[in-house]
Amino acid sequence: MRRKGFIFTLDALLSVLLVMVFVTSVIVVSDNVGIYSTYMREQNKYIAEDVLTILREVSLKDLVPQQTLTQWERDEILDTTFVSRDMSPLEIVATYWTIDPIYPEFNLKRKAEIILGYLLNSTLEGYNYELLINNYTSPHLRNVEGNYSKALEVSPATLVLSGYIFNQTPRGYVARAYLTKLRAKETTYTYFGSSAFAYAPSSQDYTIIRYTIPNEEENELPYDVNITKIKWFAQPRWFSPSSYMRLFIDGEAVECGQFRDDAFVEYSIWEVLEDSNSNDPLTCNMLEILKRHNDLRRHTFEVWVYNPAGSPYTGGVHPNVFITLTYQTSQLSTFNYPQTFHFDEIETKHPFQVENAIFIGGNLSSLYVQVQIINASKVSEPNYPKLYLTYLDRQISVGVGTYIGNDTYVWDNQTIFTALQNGGIYIGNLSKTYLWFAVTFGMDYQEPPYGDSTSYAYKLKLNYDTSYIRAVYTPETAKTLYSIDITEEITKDDVIASTYARTAYQSTFYTMLTWKYTLPLNVTPIWAKLHIVRLHYLNDPDKDQKISISPGVNNWTVLYCHSSGNLECTPNKPFADPAFTRWGIVDTMKNNTGDIVTNAILPGDNYIKVETGDAYVISQDFTTGEFTYLLDAYAPYGDIKPYLLQGYPEVQAYNLTYKYGSGSLGSIFVGDIKAIENGRYMNLTVAQLNPQDYAVDDAIIRLFQKLGGDGWNTPILIGLKDTKISFASLKGIPRSIEPIMITLRVWREN
């Protein structure tokens, strides 16, 4: 099937000439129109993206009954002078929207609303929705009878289409290019661990903690994932006196580093377990285990831990923990703004505490917490779960949850925000920050040293699947259907300055570290995160804390500062623990004085500096972080060029050689696939393209620039597998304008 697009120009008499341009795009469709609405009703998490994809890719005749189409054509709602039923709905809308100013008497925008309103109403039955075209909407494009503020989850998507300016002198050709698949994108996922502990005095009475990776409900590993490296910093809550640990991945015992012989090991060395070679399982078998379970979209990392010293020391894991997966995929998008964060699972026969930190990556609108503690109802009444929130230096007790049956407790938005406001914390404070959530059972929130040797007759389990935090927020940077996300690590190798403090546990610790991380040019930053691993000296009173950022050289902004006498802090904020160990950096965030910082993260060099006193020294080897950015895999119609492509019309496509990554060579076929069969193509390198004269060459270069380079002197960031170029094979194309943006939001109250 071919999708059709429209380009309008003027002849010498300024009359409008309609020209259809065909864009190759293979789509499998069903003769049964109802299959699309049924399919969409079954979706939830990505429903907005799926709806826009169908409205862009599938022709109108495959979405609307024949009788309705005939009636629309009779009533000129489907005006066959300009559009046809073979076009996709969004192509029809873009066409109507573009030429409406030329033919106001036809009321084309109104007709576009009728068509879209019909499709949205039938496709999104049972959902609330709102569609905006260049920020315009109408009652036909909305079904918002419910209360938007009560929506627990909103599915958003944005699509960019091309439009044109009319009454311009025709001058030549235009072309556009967009990416549909990748040969190999390498990205990472890092999970920063929780604090979890319970009384665990022996190898017969140990605590189990399970990390599910990825943790967030919105993110999972792609179906074609190829994990190439794994790093696991597995650390017990106490290492003096020593804790004993065993590690598992997907139910198989880990043998790596100090963890050997599938048995409890006395944790004595701070180390990152790292495996990037599955062919050498004798050294470390973590990657080998993951390869055996590569059909899983999520993996389970499990810790068994106990401390034989007994009370006041218990068995648990330290929030220093992190797990990083590096993987390759052909999928453009593997990142979603997470809004549902699961608690790590804990199993024990004793009172316990689990504390998770979540990053709220936008403007917060609501919070909701739910936990299921299996067998909780079999424990005596005073042991209901309690919720605590920590924001910087402030801790708020939210209290006991509301029981809803099946050992499940909830804290709704009103309950949480009432408790926060009573503590002087408001919703505006929490946007674009880390917020810590602690759930306790059988005890109140406790600081070190911990200890409660109470035992229950039944084993308790904080169940991962049904225990989570939902933070609904609106990010400021929108993804589109053409966005390619890349996440890169911030590691010890990125440290450019340090101040030595001391050595302990065969590791070096510092009172100052500065990291530099670099974003490619022509990308859109999402955020950067830093997970500060520290060593606490209980007897040292020097508790200085300071974190500063610099997007570019010598452009320092203080995000937080506490001085116990050595640092200069204006203002001097209270000591923050554990909140100081997690930082997220986004645009328009707040600094230490409460002022808004714009451009806190930019393409190019970015710096993070952390300074402490001697009480909480920090590690270069184990502190980790990441930064995420978007590439735009769509180059709309550009400036008019005198020629279409080199050698045209005899040549109708290119077999193009380009450079990507560290300089690897790749090849890609650009143009009509039939040109391969009839030999009407040309072998070229990117260096031989001439974007000054040829529209297709220009489209390719503009696409490559959005992918981080020019494809030759500066390699692009990713390997390509397939791209599609649509050609406007007509002389006299008018000047192009900014694209038309279509945004769809979908939600339910329940």
Residue pairs with C-beta under 8 A, 6 or more apart in sequence:
1 25
1 26
1 27
1 29
1 59
2 22
2 23
2 24
2 25
3 22
3 23
3 25
3 27
3 57
3 59
3 87
3 88
3 91
4 20
4 21
4 22
4 23
4 84
4 86
4 87
4 91
5 20
5 21
5 22
5 23
5 87
5 91
5 726
6 18
6 19
6 20
6 21
6 82
6 83
6 87
6 91
6 95
7 19
7 21
7 164
7 174
7 728
7 730
7 733
8 16
8 17
8 18
8 19
8 98
8 99
8 102
8 164
8 166
8 734
9 16
9 17
9 19
9 170
9 730
9 732
9 733
9 734
10 16
10 17
10 166
10 167
10 170
10 734
11 17
14 167
16 99
16 102
16 166
18 81
18 82
19 728
19 730
21 726
21 727
21 728
21 729
21 730
23 724
23 726
24 672
24 673
24 724
25 57
25 724
27 57
27 58
29 58
29 59
29 62
30 36
30 62
31 62
33 62
33 63
33 64
33 65
36 54
36 58
36 62
36 63
36 123
37 122
37 123
37 125
39 50
40 47
40 50
40 51
40 54
40 123
40 124
41 123
41 124
41 125
41 126
43 50
44 155
45 155
45 217
45 218
46 155
46 157
46 336
47 124
47 127
47 155
47 746
48 129
48 155
48 156
48 157
48 744
48 745
48 746
49 155
49 157
49 481
51 120
51 123
51 124
51 157
51 744
51 746
52 90
52 157
52 159
52 481
52 742
52 744
53 481
54 63
54 123
55 63
55 88
55 89
55 90
55 116
55 119
56 88
56 89
56 90
56 91
56 159
56 481
57 88
58 88
59 85
59 86
59 87
59 88
60 69
60 78
60 85
60 86
60 87
60 88
60 89
60 92
60 115
61 69
61 85
61 86
63 89
63 119
64 72
64 85
64 118
64 119
68 118
69 78
69 85
72 78
72 115
73 80
73 85
76 106
76 111
77 111
77 114
77 115
78 84
78 85
78 92
78 111
78 115
79 106
79 108
79 111
82 95
82 96
82 99
82 108
83 91
83 92
83 95
83 96
87 95
89 115
89 116
89 119
90 159
90 161
90 742
91 161
92 112
92 115
93 112
93 115
93 116
93 133
93 161
93 742
94 161
94 162
94 163
94 740
96 108
96 109
96 111
96 112
97 108
97 109
97 112
97 133
97 134
97 163
97 740
98 163
98 164
98 740
99 108
99 166
100 106
100 108
100 109
101 166
102 166
112 133
113 138
113 140
113 141
114 140
116 131
116 140
116 141
117 140
117 141
120 129
120 131
120 141
120 143
121 143
124 143
124 746
126 748
127 143
127 746
127 747
127 748
128 143
128 144
128 145
128 146
128 148
128 151
128 746
128 747
128 748
128 749
129 142
129 143
129 144
129 744
129 745
129 746
129 747
130 137
130 141
130 142
130 143
130 144
130 744
130 745
131 137
131 141
131 142
131 742
131 743
131 744
131 745
132 141
132 742
132 743
132 744
133 141
133 740
133 741
133 742
134 740
134 741
135 741
146 747
146 748
146 749
147 749
148 747
149 365
149 366
150 749
151 472
151 747
151 748
151 749
152 366
152 368
152 470
152 472
152 748
152 749
152 750
153 339
153 340
153 470
153 472
153 747
153 748
154 472
154 745
154 746
154 747
155 745
155 746
155 747
156 478
156 743
156 744
156 745
156 746
157 479
157 480
157 481
157 743
157 744
158 478
158 479
158 480
158 481
158 741
158 742
158 743
158 744
159 480
159 481
159 741
159 742
159 743
160 480
160 482
160 634
160 636
160 739
160 740
160 741
160 742
161 739
161 740
161 741
161 742
162 176
162 636
162 637
162 736
162 739
162 740
163 736
163 737
163 738
163 739
163 740
164 637
164 734
164 735
164 736
164 737
165 734
165 735
165 736
165 737
166 734
167 734
168 734
168 735
169 734
170 731
170 732
170 733
170 734
171 640
171 642
171 732
171 733
171 735
172 640
172 641
172 642
172 643
172 695
172 731
172 732
172 733
173 640
173 641
173 642
173 643
173 644
173 694
173 695
173 727
173 728
173 729
173 730
173 731
173 733
174 637
174 638
174 639
174 640
174 641
174 695
174 728
174 733
174 736
175 637
175 638
175 644
175 645
175 695
175 696
175 698
175 699
175 725
175 726
175 727
175 728
176 634
176 635
176 636
176 637
176 638
176 699
176 725
176 726
177 634
177 635
177 670
177 696
177 699
177 700
177 702
177 703
177 723
177 724
177 725
178 482
178 633
178 634
178 635
178 703
178 723
178 724
179 332
179 482
179 484
179 633
179 634
179 703
179 707
179 720
179 722
179 723
179 724
180 332
180 722
180 723
180 724
181 330
181 332
181 720
181 721
181 722
182 329
182 330
182 331
182 332
182 484
182 718
182 719
182 720
182 721
183 330
183 666
183 718
183 719
183 720
183 721
184 328
184 329
184 330
184 718
184 719
185 328
185 329
185 330
185 331
185 332
185 334
185 484
185 486
185 718
185 719
186 228
186 326
186 327
186 328
187 326
187 327
187 329
187 334
187 335
187 485
187 486
187 487
187 488
188 324
188 325
188 326
188 327
188 487
188 488
188 489
188 626
189 213
189 214
189 219
189 221
189 324
189 325
189 327
189 487
190 322
190 323
190 324
190 325
190 487
190 489
190 529
190 531
190 624
190 625
190 626
191 211
191 213
191 214
191 215
191 322
191 323
191 324
192 319
192 321
192 322
192 357
192 529
192 531
192 582
193 211
193 317
193 318
193 319
193 320
193 321
193 322
193 323
193 344
194 317
194 319
194 321
194 343
194 344
194 354
194 355
194 356
194 357
195 237
195 316
195 317
195 318
195 319
195 353
195 354
195 355
195 578
196 207
196 209
196 237
196 316
196 317
196 344
196 346
196 352
196 353
196 354
196 355
197 207
197 237
197 314
197 315
197 316
197 317
197 352
197 353
197 450
198 207
198 314
198 315
198 316
198 346
198 348
198 350
198 351
198 352
198 353
199 205
199 310
199 311
199 314
199 315
199 348
199 350
199 351
199 451
199 452
199 453
199 454
199 455
200 206
200 207
200 305
200 306
200 307
200 314
200 315
200 316
200 348
200 350
201 306
201 307
201 308
201 310
201 311
201 315
201 453
202 306
202 308
203 244
203 264
203 306
205 306
205 349
206 244
206 264
206 304
206 305
206 306
206 315
207 304
207 305
207 306
207 314
207 315
207 316
207 346
207 347
207 348
207 352
208 302
208 303
208 304
208 345
208 346
208 347
208 348
209 302
209 303
209 305
209 316
209 317
209 344
209 345
209 346
210 300
210 301
210 302
210 303
210 344
210 345
210 346
210 347
210 464
211 300
211 301
211 302
211 303
211 321
211 323
211 344
212 298
212 299
212 300
212 301
212 342
212 344
212 345
212 464
213 298
213 299
213 300
213 301
213 323
213 325
214 220
214 221
214 298
215 341
215 342
215 344
216 336
216 338
216 339
216 340
216 341
216 342
217 338
217 339
217 340
217 341
217 342
217 468
218 336
218 337
218 338
218 339
218 340
219 334
219 335
219 336
219 338
220 297
220 298
221 227
221 296
221 297
221 298
221 299
221 325
221 327
221 334
222 329
222 331
222 334
223 297
223 331
224 329
224 330
224 331
225 294
225 327
225 328
225 329
226 294
226 327
226 328
226 329
227 287
227 290
227 291
227 294
227 325
227 326
227 327
228 276
228 326
228 327
228 328
229 274
229 275
229 276
229 287
229 324
229 325
229 326
230 274
230 275
230 276
230 286
230 287
230 290
230 323
230 324
230 325
230 326
231 272
231 273
231 274
231 322
231 323
231 324
232 247
232 254
232 256
232 272
232 273
232 274
232 286
232 301
232 322
232 323
232 324
233 271
233 272
233 273
233 320
233 321
233 322
233 323
233 533
233 622
233 624
234 245
234 247
234 259
234 273
234 303
234 317
234 321
235 267
235 270
235 317
235 318
235 320
235 321
236 243
236 245
236 267
236 305
236 307
236 315
236 316
236 317
236 318
237 243
237 305
237 314
237 315
237 316
237 317
237 318
237 450
238 307
238 313
238 314
238 316
239 267
239 268
239 270
239 505
241 307
241 308
241 309
241 313
242 266
242 267
242 268
242 307
243 266
243 267
243 305
243 306
243 307
243 315
244 264
244 265
244 266
244 267
244 305
244 306
244 307
244 308
245 259
245 264
245 265
245 267
245 303
245 304
245 305
246 253
246 259
246 262
246 263
246 264
246 265
246 303
246 304
246 305
247 253
247 254
247 256
247 259
247 273
247 301
247 302
247 303
247 304
248 254
248 300
248 301
248 302
248 303
248 304
249 286
249 289
249 290
249 293
249 299
249 300
249 301
249 302
250 289
250 290
250 292
250 293
250 296
250 299
250 300
251 300
251 302
252 285
252 289
252 292
253 262
254 273
254 285
254 286
254 289
255 261
255 262
255 284
255 285
256 273
256 275
256 283
256 284
256 285
256 286
257 269
257 271
257 273
257 284
258 265
258 267
258 268
258 269
258 271
259 265
259 273
264 304
264 306
268 505
269 505
269 506
270 505
270 506
270 507
270 619
270 621
270 622
272 621
272 622
273 284
273 286
274 284
275 283
275 284
275 285
275 286
275 287
275 288
276 287
276 326
277 283
277 284
277 287
278 287
278 288
278 291
281 288
290 299
290 325
293 299
299 325
301 323
303 317
305 315
305 316
305 317
306 315
307 313
307 314
307 315
310 453
311 451
311 452
311 453
312 449
312 450
312 451
313 449
313 450
313 451
314 350
314 450
314 451
314 452
316 450
319 355
319 357
319 578
319 581
320 533
320 534
320 581
320 622
322 531
322 624
324 489
324 624
326 489
330 721
332 482
332 483
332 484
332 633
333 479
333 483
333 484
333 485
334 485
335 479
335 485
335 487
335 526
335 628
336 479
337 361
337 362
337 473
337 475
337 479
338 361
339 470
339 471
339 472
339 473
340 468
340 469
340 470
341 356
341 358
341 468
341 469
341 470
341 471
342 464
342 465
342 467
342 468
342 469
343 354
343 356
343 371
343 437
343 439
343 462
343 464
343 467
343 468
343 469
344 354
344 356
344 462
344 464
345 461
345 462
345 463
345 464
345 467
346 352
346 354
346 460
346 461
346 462
347 459
347 460
347 461
348 459
348 460
349 455
349 456
349 457
349 458
349 459
349 460
350 442
350 452
350 453
350 454
350 455
350 456
351 383
351 440
351 441
351 442
351 443
351 452
351 454
352 440
352 441
352 442
352 460
352 462
353 438
353 439
353 440
353 441
353 443
353 445
353 446
353 450
354 438
354 439
354 462
355 436
355 437
355 438
355 439
355 578
356 436
356 437
356 438
356 469
357 434
357 435
357 436
357 437
357 578
357 579
357 582
358 434
358 435
358 437
358 469
358 471
359 433
359 434
359 527
359 529
359 582
359 584
360 430
360 431
360 432
360 433
360 434
360 435
360 471
360 473
361 432
361 473
361 475
361 526
361 527
361 584
361 586
362 431
362 432
362 473
362 474
362 475
362 476
362 586
363 431
363 432
363 473
363 474
363 476
364 427
364 430
364 431
364 471
364 472
364 473
365 427
365 472
365 473
365 474
366 413
366 470
366 471
366 472
367 413
367 416
367 417
367 469
367 470
367 471
367 472
368 410
368 411
368 412
368 413
368 416
368 469
368 470
369 387
369 401
369 410
369 411
369 416
369 437
369 439
369 468
369 469
369 470
370 408
370 409
370 410
370 411
370 466
370 467
370 468
370 470
371 385
371 401
371 408
371 409
371 439
371 462
371 463
371 466
371 467
372 406
372 407
372 408
372 409
372 462
372 463
372 465
372 466
372 467
373 385
373 407
373 409
373 441
373 460
373 461
373 462
373 463
373 467
374 407
374 460
374 461
374 463
375 407
375 456
375 458
375 459
375 460
375 461
376 383
376 384
376 385
376 407
376 409
376 441
376 460
377 407
378 456
378 457
378 458
379 442
379 456
379 458
379 460
383 441
383 442
384 400
384 401
384 403
384 409
384 441
385 400
385 401
385 409
385 439
385 440
385 441
386 397
386 398
386 399
386 400
386 401
386 439
386 440
386 441
386 444
386 445
387 397
387 398
387 399
387 401
387 411
387 416
387 437
387 438
387 439
388 395
388 396
388 397
388 398
388 437
388 438
388 439
388 440
388 445
389 395
389 396
389 398
389 416
389 419
389 420
389 435
389 436
389 437
389 438
390 396
390 435
390 436
390 438
390 578
390 579
391 420
391 425
391 429
391 430
391 433
391 435
391 436
391 579
392 433
392 560
392 573
392 574
392 576
392 579
393 562
393 573
393 574
393 575
393 576
393 577
393 579
394 423
394 424
394 425
395 445
396 419
396 420
396 422
396 423
396 425
397 419
397 445
398 411
398 415
398 416
398 419
399 415
399 419
400 409
401 409
401 410
401 411
402 409
402 410
402 411
402 412
402 415
403 409
404 410
408 466
417 427
420 426
420 427
420 430
431 473
432 584
432 586
432 588
432 589
432 590
433 584
433 589
434 579
434 582
434 583
434 584
435 471
436 578
436 579
437 469
438 445
439 462
439 467
440 446
441 460
441 462
442 452
442 454
442 456
443 452
446 452
448 538
475 526
476 586
476 587
476 588
477 524
477 525
477 526
477 587
477 630
478 743
479 485
479 630
480 632
480 634
482 632
482 633
482 634
483 630
483 631
483 632
483 633
484 630
484 631
484 632
484 633
484 707
484 718
485 526
485 628
485 629
485 630
485 631
486 523
486 628
486 629
486 630
486 631
486 717
486 718
487 626
487 627
487 628
488 517
488 626
488 627
489 624
489 625
489 626
490 515
490 517
490 528
490 530
490 608
490 624
490 625
490 626
490 627
491 624
492 620
492 621
492 622
492 623
494 515
494 516
494 517
495 513
495 514
495 515
495 620
496 514
496 515
496 516
496 607
497 512
497 513
497 514
497 609
498 510
498 512
498 513
498 514
498 620
499 510
499 511
499 512
499 513
500 508
500 510
500 511
501 509
501 510
501 511
501 614
501 617
502 508
502 509
502 617
503 509
504 535
505 535
507 535
507 619
507 621
507 622
508 619
508 620
508 621
509 534
509 535
509 617
509 618
509 619
510 617
510 618
510 619
510 620
511 544
511 611
511 612
511 613
511 614
511 617
511 618
512 609
512 610
512 611
512 612
513 609
513 610
513 618
513 620
513 623
514 607
514 608
514 609
514 610
515 530
515 607
515 608
515 609
515 625
516 605
516 606
516 607
517 528
517 605
517 606
517 608
517 625
517 627
518 604
518 605
518 606
519 525
519 601
519 602
519 603
519 604
519 606
519 627
519 629
520 603
520 629
520 708
520 709
520 717
521 603
521 604
521 708
522 603
522 705
522 706
522 708
523 603
523 629
523 630
523 631
523 708
524 629
524 630
524 631
524 632
525 587
525 601
525 602
525 603
525 627
525 628
525 629
526 586
526 627
526 628
526 629
526 630
527 584
527 585
527 586
527 601
527 627
527 628
528 584
528 585
528 601
528 606
528 608
528 625
528 626
528 627
528 628
529 582
529 583
529 584
529 585
529 625
529 626
529 627
530 547
530 582
530 583
530 585
530 608
530 610
530 623
530 625
531 581
531 582
531 623
531 624
531 625
532 580
532 581
532 582
532 583
532 610
532 618
532 623
533 581
533 618
533 619
533 622
533 623
533 624
534 581
534 612
534 616
534 617
534 618
534 619
535 616
535 617
535 618
535 619
536 615
536 616
537 614
537 615
537 616
537 617
538 615
540 613
540 614
540 615
541 564
541 615
542 564
542 565
542 566
542 613
542 614
542 615
543 562
543 564
543 575
543 613
543 615
543 616
544 562
544 563
544 564
544 565
544 566
544 567
544 611
544 612
544 613
545 560
545 561
545 562
545 567
545 575
545 576
545 580
545 611
545 612
545 613
545 616
546 558
546 560
546 561
546 562
546 563
546 567
546 569
546 609
546 610
546 611
546 612
547 558
547 559
547 560
547 561
547 580
547 583
547 608
547 609
547 610
547 611
548 556
548 557
548 558
548 559
548 608
548 609
548 611
549 556
549 557
549 559
549 585
549 597
549 600
549 601
549 606
549 607
549 608
549 609
550 556
550 557
550 606
550 607
550 609
551 599
551 600
551 601
551 602
551 604
551 606
551 607
552 602
552 604
552 605
552 606
553 605
553 607
556 607
556 609
557 591
557 597
557 600
558 569
558 591
558 592
559 583
559 585
559 589
559 591
559 592
559 597
560 573
560 576
560 580
560 592
561 567
561 569
561 570
561 571
561 572
561 573
561 592
562 569
562 572
562 573
562 574
562 575
562 576
563 569
563 572
564 575
564 613
566 613
567 611
567 613
569 592
570 592
570 593
571 592
571 593
573 592
580 616
583 608
585 600
585 601
585 608
586 600
586 601
587 598
587 599
587 600
587 601
588 596
588 597
588 598
588 600
589 596
589 597
589 600
590 596
590 597
591 597
601 627
603 629
606 627
608 625
610 618
610 623
612 618
631 706
631 707
631 708
631 717
631 718
632 706
633 703
633 706
633 707
634 703
634 706
635 699
635 700
635 702
635 703
635 706
636 736
636 739
637 699
637 728
637 733
637 736
638 695
638 698
638 699
638 702
638 736
639 698
639 735
639 736
640 695
640 733
640 734
640 735
640 736
641 691
641 692
641 693
641 694
641 695
641 698
642 693
643 693
643 694
643 695
644 694
644 695
644 696
644 727
644 729
645 651
645 652
645 654
645 671
645 694
645 695
645 696
645 697
645 727
646 654
646 682
646 684
646 690
646 694
646 697
647 682
650 680
651 675
651 680
651 681
651 682
652 671
652 672
652 674
652 675
652 680
652 681
653 669
653 670
653 671
653 672
653 673
653 675
653 676
653 680
653 681
653 682
654 669
654 670
654 671
654 681
654 682
654 683
654 684
654 696
654 700
655 667
655 668
655 669
655 670
655 681
655 682
655 683
655 684
656 667
656 668
656 669
656 670
656 684
656 685
656 686
656 689
656 700
657 665
657 666
657 667
657 683
657 684
657 685
657 686
658 665
658 666
658 667
658 668
658 685
658 686
658 704
658 711
658 712
658 715
658 716
658 720
659 665
659 666
659 686
659 709
659 711
659 712
659 715
659 716
660 666
660 709
660 711
660 715
660 716
660 717
660 718
660 719
660 720
661 715
661 717
661 718
661 719
662 715
663 715
664 715
664 719
666 719
666 720
668 720
668 721
668 722
668 723
669 676
669 681
669 722
670 696
670 700
670 723
670 725
671 681
671 696
671 725
671 727
675 681
685 712
686 700
686 701
686 704
686 710
686 711
686 712
687 712
687 713
689 697
689 700
689 701
690 697
691 697
691 698
691 700
691 701
691 702
692 698
695 727
695 728
696 725
696 727
699 725
700 711
700 725
701 710
701 711
703 723
704 710
704 711
704 716
707 716
707 717
707 718
708 714
708 716
708 717
708 718
709 715
709 716
709 717
710 716
